[in-house]
């Protein structure tokens, strides 16, 4: 992958899109799924195109804040961030062993259990990381 200051390579975006499409097809309650860089750049998104850039920018801040909170609390590194709202859930996960660091963010409407969303998000994150290593 290239520096986060440059656009991501086309193959990275294509791989990310494939994983997001599979995730969305298997989980119809997902209103938006996106991969973001550590500096808030949208790498790929599925659904919700109108808000994807704004969510991508906020995702990097949320990820950094959750990591700082975990360090301060003596809990080590942060793996995920969950926001439960009246009408749905937001899940943000770091994608392991990526450089620059990438994150997966999901916005899901109410109606799916948190455990199911976490399972799907973690599987997508691991699968994408494995694909990027190849």
ABEGO torsion letter per residue (X at the ends): XBBAABBBBAAAAAAAAAAAAAAAAABAABABBBBBBAAGBBABBBEGAAAAAAAAAAAAAAAAAAAAAAAAAGAEBBABBBBBBAAEBBBBBBBBGBOBBBBBBBBBBBGBBAAAAAAAAAAAAAAAAAAAAX
